[in-house]
């Protein structure tokens, strides 16, 4: 028993001392060599792509060179000039004809003839349509007959009245008979007057059967065709006529501008008005201000004005929306610069409008200015600038007070015209060609293409 236990202990000790099967690095590589190969290829590709990008990236120019932060900046400039500038009031207007007439029939009847074509220009008094006149001709003839009959009765009654007046003087008839005859004469006079009125009415109705244009203008689309029975109550009428020459535009202006405009009108000034298209880029017509409304609209704080245009080319169409420029006044002897030259900011710690003024040594100075009237792309400067001074219009985003600039058409500097490292080029330390140490300056390597 004891010997068996000893053998078991010896066997267990031998098992613990026996090394395990080999699971080293070689076994791992053998089992996973495909995955390891893929990883190695990907790493090599990433390293090669990174080296390619670094090789192709251009070398940044020196900070103090032509395009450096402290180098001169190419700008566009303009010269402040003295001149006239217009004070204009912009508005949105609606083209409104001086006369818009819906031609309706005054009598009922069959539309017998139509004398116009759609879109035709007609003059005042031109025939447009005709209603069947025969019923009105017959009515006129009847009224004229009644008038002739009653006129004969009146004549006979007046003769009898004259006889009765003689007989009363001879005391041959009673006074009552004379009074009765006088009343009969008066009755016939009233009847004749009524007949004359009916005759005139029949004549007017006969005239209404022939419809003419009440104004000079352009007819629209025909809402009713020949042969229809028309009445004065028809909503659309026979046709619509718009007067187009001349034509007007009604537009509102703010109540703050009313006083200045009315003052100019009371002085007898003729204010010009320009009409532009919806994009406010193309001028359509020139006109003049006619009058102003007598009430301020409290809901919008505006006053309506009416301007008149000749419209000989029919460029303005009824109910068309147009942009209006009302010329209120013309200011003379103003300092004028382009709008692009004005900048807004706080260069001196105070928010203001300013410009960059170009000095004689091709540097710029910050100049605060006070702006006046704006006229499109131009603006008047009321203070801070003189006529003849040059201001920067483009390229001022990188400027500061005292910064050097390159004016349009100016030759480039010698050091800026040659690339770094060439003979005669400026060195980073500021040495020129021929100066001590200039020849030992290492040229900047150029990127390979």
Secondary structure, DSSP 8 states (H G I E B T S, - for coil): -HHHHHHHHHHHHHHHHS-----SHHHHHHHSHHHHHHHHHHHHHHHHHHHHHHHHS-----TTSTTSTTS-EE-EEEE-EEEEEEEEEEEEEEEEES-EEEE--SS-EEEEEE---TT-EE-TT-EEEEE--HHHHHHHHHHHHHHHHHHHHHHHHHHHHHHHHHHHHTT-S-HHHHHHHHHHHHHHHHHHHHHHHHHHHHHHHHHHTEEE-SSSEEE---SS-TT-EE-TT-SS-SEEEE--SSEEEEEEEEGGGHHHHHHHHHTT---EEEEE-TTS-SEEEEEEEEEE-SS-BTTTTEEEEEEEE--TT--S-TT-EEEEEEEEEEEEEEEEEEGGG-EEE-TTSS-EEEEEEE-TTSBEEEEE-EEEEEETTEEEEEES--TT-EEEEESGGG--TT-BEE-TT----HHHHS-TTSTT---TT---TTSTTSTT---------
